Amino acid sequence: MSSSLTPSLWAHLRPGGLRGPAMRPHFAAASSKRVLLQSGPIAVAYGSDDIRRLVAAPQLRMPTPQFPPDISAAATDFVRRFTTSLSFAAPTDHARLRRVMLQHFSSRAVEAFRRDVDAIAGDALRHVPQGVTVDLVAAVADPLPLRTTAALAGIPVQHWAGIEKIARAMLGTVYSFQYAEPVTRIIPADFRWFERTLTQLVSDPNMSTGGVSAGIARSVRDQMLTPDEAVSLLMLLFMTGVDTVAAALANVALALTERPALGELAAADVHSAGEVVDEVLRLNPPLPYAVREVVEDFHFGTHQLRTGDRVFLCLAAANLDPRRYPDPLQWRLGRPPSSSFGHGAHRCLGGSLARLQVVSVVHRLARTGLSAAGENVVWKDIPSINTPKHLLVRIGRGGEVAA
């Protein structure tokens, strides 16, 4: 491996490292060489085959977040719910909870939700002023997945604004000790209101508008879930997919402004828009890494991984593995599915729903017209999310947003 490659790979895991497309050649080189870096208790895998093997290794588990004492003390209820939720449950509980949720994210279930997603996407874009500079992240990418999740969960519209506020604060609390910039943290009184609202959704059939909350309520009645687990599952919907969808949408919109030919393809029809989205997210995925913790010593090739070590699985590099994607740095539609939504038991449950949202917005933007309104794109300086902080654009060619 080139001696110049290793520093850039390690630097990406720290604030101040290269971000966005600038890392693409480094990830491609590391993937082609099947690099596995190791330093003390940290290992990072870049090859697609290695990542698939590690994802399936029983010696690796999803690590439970360790919140700093000040956050744990200030947001006790939130920290308890988050750290004991589906994502961090023991394998048997994780499998049981995931089975309950899978029925709501099957291909059929997601397709049945298409009309609602299209309506929410269309409404979001209709409220964006035409022909003037707007920040697409703030105007569309951030609010869209929150509103979609609220609708999917069956939360009455009058509660959406309050739910959005709390969801942002929950995400801010998780990122607050990783991100150098100021973020909004959860307020305990607000979180208690959130818990009460979710509890009502699964206990009062007259409150829910249907959707996931109604299905989860049935699972409680059938004794597949406890009421506490039901509330935690609904809470997790607002934690695991919101920033992923927002980042994915911003990344694809940026690509449309940089490559007009992609916009022409995305405008043609929904299928073509989907192929554009898939290729952009292969080259510029929202989540560069999946992280696992070693729970039992084992050897992986020539590497000794010990209990307590953290293993970073570089999904962004797996997407550039030339053994799976010939000429991986070239734009080419119709490639095999990428690793952008993960692998294995912890693959993103809502990956299909995330894609549906992004495709719906991107197809409309491409038909309406989208152009860059700023030259310098600044990326979030955090290794766990890969997306611009802001995306200044102009929407429209003088007409209305495409329906």
C-alpha positions in Angstrom: 0.0 0.0 0.0 1.2 3.5 -0.8 2.7 5.2 2.2 0.8 8.4 1.2 -2.6 6.5 1.4 -2.5 5.5 5.1 -2.5 9.1 6.6 -5.5 10.2 4.6 -7.5 7.1 5.6 -6.8 7.6 9.3 -7.4 11.4 9.0 -10.9 10.8 7.6 -11.8 9.3 11.0 -11.0 12.6 12.7 -12.2 16.2 12.4 -10.3 18.1 9.8 -9.8 15.1 7.4 -10.8 15.1 3.7 -14.5 15.0 3.1 -17.0 14.3 0.3 -15.7 13.4 -3.2 -12.1 14.3 -2.3 -11.9 10.9 -0.4 -13.1 8.9 -3.4 -9.7 8.1 -4.9 -8.3 7.1 -1.5 -11.2 4.8 -0.7 -11.0 3.3 -4.2 -7.3 2.6 -3.8 -7.8 1.1 -0.3 -10.6 -1.1 -1.5 -8.7 -2.4 -4.5 -5.8 -3.4 -2.2 -8.2 -4.9 0.4 -6.6 -2.7 3.0 -7.3 -3.4 6.7 -5.7 -0.8 8.9 -5.2 -1.5 12.6 -3.8 0.7 15.3 -4.4 -0.3 19.0 -8.1 -0.9 19.6 -9.2 0.5 16.2 -9.4 -1.5 12.9 -10.8 -0.3 9.6 -11.7 -2.6 6.7 -12.0 -1.3 3.1 -12.4 -4.3 0.8 -16.0 -5.3 -0.1 -15.4 -9.1 0.6 -13.7 -8.4 3.9 -16.6 -6.2 5.0 -19.2 -8.8 4.1 -17.3 -11.4 6.1 -16.9 -9.1 9.1 -20.6 -8.2 9.1 -21.4 -11.9 9.4 -18.8 -12.6 12.1 -20.5 -13.6 15.3 -17.7 -12.1 17.3 -18.8 -8.6 16.2 -21.8 -6.7 17.6 -23.3 -3.2 17.2 -21.6 -1.1 20.0 -23.8 0.5 22.6 -23.2 4.3 22.6 -21.4 5.6 25.6 -22.7 9.1 26.3 -20.6 11.6 28.4 -21.8 12.0 32.0 -23.2 15.4 31.4 -25.5 14.2 28.7 -26.5 11.0 30.6 -27.4 13.1 33.6 -29.3 15.7 31.6 -31.2 13.3 29.3 -31.6 10.2 31.4 -34.8 8.9 29.9 -33.7 9.5 26.3 -30.3 7.8 26.9 -32.0 4.8 28.5 -34.4 4.3 25.6 -31.8 4.9 22.9 -29.1 2.6 24.3 -31.6 -0.3 24.9 -33.4 0.1 21.5 -33.5 -2.4 18.6 -30.1 -1.3 17.2 -28.3 -2.2 20.4 -30.4 -5.1 21.7 -28.9 -8.6 22.3 -29.0 -10.8 19.2 -32.1 -12.8 20.1 -34.1 -9.6 21.1 -32.7 -7.8 18.0 -33.9 -10.6 15.7 -37.4 -10.6 17.4 -37.8 -6.8 17.2 -36.5 -6.6 13.7 -39.1 -9.3 12.6 -41.8 -7.1 14.0 -40.5 -4.0 12.1 -39.8 -5.8 8.8 -43.4 -6.2 8.0 -43.7 -2.4 7.8 -40.7 -2.1 5.5 -41.3 -4.9 3.0 -41.3 -4.1 -0.7 -45.1 -4.3 -0.7 -45.5 -2.1 2.4 -43.2 0.6 1.0 -44.9 0.5 -2.4 -48.2 1.0 -0.7 -46.8 4.2 0.8 -45.6 5.6 -2.5 -48.6 7.9 -3.0 -48.1 9.4 0.5 -44.4 9.9 -0.1 -45.1 11.6 -3.5 -47.6 13.9 -1.8 -45.2 14.9 1.0 -42.4 15.4 -1.5 -44.6 17.5 -3.8 -45.8 19.6 -0.9 -42.3 20.2 0.4 -41.1 21.5 -3.0 -44.2 23.6 -3.6 -43.3 25.7 -0.6 -39.8 26.4 -1.9 -39.6 29.8 -3.7 -38.7 29.6 -7.4 -35.8 31.4 -9.1 -34.1 32.6 -5.9 -31.2 31.2 -3.9 -32.3 28.7 -1.3 -30.5 26.2 0.9 -31.9 22.9 -0.3 -30.7 21.2 2.9 -32.7 23.4 5.2 -35.7 23.8 2.9 -36.2 20.3 1.7 -33.6 17.6 2.7 -33.9 18.1 6.5 -37.7 18.4 6.9 -38.8 15.8 4.3 -37.8 12.6 6.1 -39.2 13.9 9.4 -42.6 14.5 7.8 -42.5 11.2 6.0 -41.6 9.3 9.2 -44.4 11.1 11.1 -46.9 10.1 8.4 -45.6 6.5 8.2 -45.8 6.2 12.0 -49.5 7.3 11.9 -48.9 10.5 14.0 -51.7 13.1 13.6 -50.7 16.1 11.6 -51.2 18.5 14.5 -48.3 16.8 16.3 -45.8 16.9 13.4 -44.2 20.3 14.3 -43.6 19.2 17.9 -42.3 15.8 16.8 -39.9 17.4 14.3 -38.5 19.7 17.0 -37.8 16.8 19.3 -36.4 14.5 16.6 -33.9 17.2 15.7 -32.9 17.5 19.4 -32.5 13.7 19.8 -30.2 13.6 16.8 -28.4 16.7 18.1 -27.9 14.9 21.4 -26.3 11.9 19.7 -24.0 14.0 17.6 -23.2 16.6 20.3 -20.1 14.8 21.5 -18.9 14.0 18.0 -19.5 17.3 16.2 -17.5 20.4 16.9 -20.3 22.8 16.0 -23.2 23.8 18.3 -26.2 21.5 18.1 -29.6 21.4 19.8 -29.9 18.9 22.7 -33.0 17.2 24.0 -34.9 19.0 26.7 -36.2 16.5 29.3 -39.7 18.0 29.4 -40.0 17.8 25.7 -38.9 14.2 25.6 -41.5 13.3 28.3 -44.2 14.8 26.0 -42.8 12.8 23.1 -42.9 9.5 25.2 -46.5 10.3 26.2 -47.5 10.9 22.6 -46.0 7.7 21.4 -47.5 5.8 24.3 -50.9 7.1 23.3 -50.3 6.0 19.7 -49.9 2.4 20.7 -52.6 2.3 23.4 -55.4 4.5 22.0 -56.7 3.3 18.6 -58.6 6.6 18.2 -55.4 8.6 18.2 -53.3 6.9 15.5 -54.0 7.5 11.8 -52.8 4.0 11.0 -49.4 3.1 9.7 -46.6 1.6 11.7 -48.1 2.7 15.1 -51.3 0.7 14.4 -49.2 -2.4 13.5 -47.0 -2.0 16.5 -50.1 -1.7 18.7 -51.3 -5.0 17.3 -47.9 -6.6 18.1 -48.4 -5.4 21.7 -51.9 -6.9 21.9 -50.5 -10.2 20.4 -47.8 -10.1 23.1 -45.0 -9.9 20.6 -43.8 -6.7 22.1 -44.0 -5.0 25.5 -45.6 -1.5 25.6 -42.1 -0.1 26.5 -40.5 -1.8 23.5 -43.3 -0.4 21.3 -42.5 3.1 22.3 -38.8 2.6 21.8 -39.4 1.2 18.3 -41.4 4.3 17.3 -38.8 6.6 18.8 -36.1 4.8 16.8 -37.9 5.6 13.5 -37.0 9.2 14.1 -33.4 8.4 14.9 -32.1 6.0 12.3 -33.4 7.2 9.0 -33.8 10.9 9.2 -30.3 12.1 8.8 -29.5 9.3 6.3 -32.3 10.4 3.9 -31.5 14.1 4.3 -27.8 13.4 3.5 -28.7 11.1 0.5 -31.0 13.7 -0.9 -28.5 16.5 -0.6 -25.8 14.4 -2.2 -27.9 13.5 -5.2 -29.1 17.1 -5.6 -25.5 18.2 -5.6 -24.7 15.7 -8.3 -27.5 17.0 -10.5 -26.1 20.6 -10.3 -22.6 19.3 -11.2 -23.6 17.0 -14.0 -26.6 18.3 -16.1 -26.7 15.0 -18.0 -27.8 13.2 -14.8 -30.6 15.7 -14.4 -31.8 15.0 -17.9 -31.9 11.3 -17.1 -33.6 11.8 -13.8 -36.2 13.9 -15.5 -37.1 11.3 -18.0 -39.1 8.9 -15.8 -39.1 7.6 -12.2 -37.1 4.4 -13.2 -34.3 6.5 -14.6 -34.4 8.8 -11.6 -33.9 5.7 -9.5 -30.9 4.6 -11.4 -29.4 8.0 -11.1 -30.0 8.0 -7.3 -28.4 4.5 -7.0 -25.2 5.5 -8.8 -24.8 8.8 -7.0 -25.2 7.0 -3.6 -22.7 4.4 -4.7 -20.1 7.1 -5.4 -21.2 9.4 -2.5 -23.0 7.4 0.2 -24.6 9.2 3.2 -23.0 6.9 5.7 -19.3 6.2 5.1 -18.9 3.6 7.8 -20.7 1.0 9.8 -19.1 0.4 13.3 -18.9 -2.9 15.2 -17.5 -3.9 18.6 -15.5 -7.1 19.1 -17.2 -9.2 21.8 -14.8 -12.2 21.5 -11.2 -12.4 20.5 -10.6 -13.8 17.0 -8.2 -13.7 14.1 -9.2 -12.1 10.8 -6.5 -12.9 8.3 -3.2 -11.8 9.8 -5.0 -9.5 12.2 -5.7 -10.2 15.9 -9.0 -8.5 17.0 -9.5 -8.4 20.7 -12.6 -8.0 22.9 -13.5 -4.3 23.1 -11.8 -3.3 19.8 -13.8 -1.2 17.4 -14.0 -2.2 13.8 -15.0 0.4 11.2 -16.5 -1.1 8.0 -15.9 1.4 5.3 -19.1 1.2 3.1 -17.9 4.1 1.0 -14.8 2.0 0.0 -16.8 -1.2 -0.5 -18.9 0.8 -3.1 -15.6 1.4 -5.0 -14.2 -2.1 -5.0 -13.1 -2.9 -8.6 -13.9 -6.6 -8.2 -17.6 -5.7 -7.9 -17.7 -2.4 -9.8 -15.3 -2.3 -12.8 -13.8 1.2 -13.3 -15.3 2.1 -9.9 -14.7 5.9 -10.2 -16.6 6.1 -13.4 -20.3 7.1 -13.5 -22.2 4.1 -14.9 -25.9 3.5 -14.4 -27.4 0.0 -13.9 -24.6 -1.3 -11.6 -25.2 -4.0 -9.0 -26.7 -2.8 -5.7 -24.3 -0.9 -3.5 -23.4 -1.1 0.2 -24.8 2.4 0.9 -27.5 1.1 3.3 -25.3 -1.6 5.0 -25.2 -5.3 5.1 -26.4 -8.2 7.2 -28.5 -8.2 10.4 -28.2 -4.5 10.8 -28.8 -3.5 7.2 -31.0 -0.3 7.2 -34.6 -1.5 7.7 -35.9 1.6 5.9 -33.5 1.5 2.9 -36.3 1.1 0.4 -38.3 3.8 1.9 -35.2 6.1 2.0 -34.7 5.5 -1.7 -38.3 6.1 -2.5 -38.2 9.5 -0.8 -35.0 10.6 -2.6 -36.2 9.4 -6.0 -39.6 11.2 -5.6 -37.9 14.5 -4.8 -35.1 14.1 -7.4 -37.4 13.3 -10.2 -39.5 16.4 -9.5 -36.4 18.6 -9.1 -34.9 17.3 -12.4 -38.2 18.0 -14.3 -38.5 21.5 -12.7 -34.9 22.5 -13.1 -32.1 22.7 -10.6 -28.9 24.8 -10.7 -26.2 25.6 -8.3 -26.3 29.1 -6.7 -22.9 28.8 -4.8 -19.5 27.6 -5.8 -17.9 26.3 -2.6 -19.7 23.3 -1.0 -18.7 22.8 2.6 -19.1 19.3 3.9 -20.0 18.4 7.5 -16.8 17.7 9.4 -17.9 14.5 11.0 -16.8 11.0 9.8 -20.1 9.3 10.5 -22.2 11.3 8.0 -21.2 12.3 4.5 -23.1 15.3 3.2 -22.9 19.1 2.6 -23.7 21.4 5.5 -25.6 23.6 3.1 -26.5 23.4 -0.6 -27.3 26.7 -2.3 -29.4 26.2 -5.4 -32.1 27.7 -7.6 -35.1 25.7 -8.4 -37.2 26.1 -11.6 -37.0 27.3 -15.1 -39.6 30.0 -14.6 -42.5 27.5 -14.2 -44.0 25.6 -11.3 -42.6 22.6 -9.5 -43.4 19.4 -11.4 -46.2 17.4 -10.0 
